[in-house]
Amino acid sequence: EIVMTQSPATLSVSPGERATLSCRASQSVSSNLAWYQQKPGQAPRLLIYGASTRATGIPARFSGSGSGTEFTLTISSLQSEDFAVYYCQQYNNWPQAFGQGTKLEIK
Amino acid sequence: EVQLVESGGGLVQPGGSLRLSCAASGFTFSSYAMSWVRQAPGKGLEWVSAISGSGGSTYYADSVKGRFTISRDNSKNTLYLQMNSLRAEDTAVYYCGGIENYYYYYMDVWGKGTTVTVSS
């Protein structure tokens, strides 16, 4: 079973600044990695799939990179609506697994 | 409009059963691999189960294997999750999600969730 580990647990960033979130897999998941954003009381929203492909309608300030076991989600210039919890998910192997999440908060 | 609507949640005693439904509209349901994901109060997302578009392949988390059964009725555009032998730790919001992809089961469409509470 693959374990996904996200860091940091909480990230404090000022609006307009860059945020970098990390996700590590306990074994290679190739590029089969997705990122989701979740706001309080809402369902998750797909941001990135295939480690680096933005989902439909996702702004260009969101970018994903990495392969194998190390992945990064970068938000280039934080907007107020970006403060939320972010999860990575591996879908390369069964059972699938999510990371524990990174809470992005306003500094 | 692409839409998923979950139903069937509620309060159930430990050891009891519940069946969740997820009604799909606005897309070709049989082309979508579907999944259930849950979120315990104040916790992160946990993948629960997935099923192929045809229903011929099913997958489960170890935490629910042997107790939960995922199924679908493509004629009714509906996904199900039969939950038996429920435990307190199954208490969560249950989301259904899907993707139009034969091989990779991430989720680009999500429902709003239904709440399951297991308590005596």
Boltz contact constraints between the chains, C-beta under 6 A:
constraints:
  - contact:
      token1: [A, 34]
      token2: [B, 106]
      max_distance: 6.0
  - contact:
      token1: [A, 43]
      token2: [B, 95]
      max_distance: 6.0
  - contact:
      token1: [A, 43]
      token2: [B, 110]
      max_distance: 6.0
  - contact:
      token1: [A, 43]
      token2: [B, 112]
      max_distance: 6.0
  - contact:
      token1: [A, 46]
      token2: [B, 108]
      max_distance: 6.0
  - contact:
      token1: [A, 49]
      token2: [B, 106]
      max_distance: 6.0
  - contact:
      token1: [A, 55]
      token2: [B, 108]
      max_distance: 6.0
  - contact:
      token1: [A, 87]
      token2: [B, 45]
      max_distance: 6.0
  - contact:
      token1: [A, 91]
      token2: [B, 104]
      max_distance: 6.0
  - contact:
      token1: [A, 91]
      token2: [B, 105]
      max_distance: 6.0
  - contact:
      token1: [A, 91]
      token2: [B, 106]
      max_distance: 6.0
  - contact:
      token1: [A, 94]
      token2: [B, 59]
      max_distance: 6.0
  - contact:
      token1: [A, 95]
      token2: [B, 61]
      max_distance: 6.0
  - contact:
      token1: [A, 96]
      token2: [B, 47]
      max_distance: 6.0
  - contact:
      token1: [A, 98]
      token2: [B, 45]
      max_distance: 6.0
  - contact:
      token1: [A, 100]
      token2: [B, 44]
      max_distance: 6.0
  - contact:
      token1: [A, 101]
      token2: [B, 44]
      max_distance: 6.0
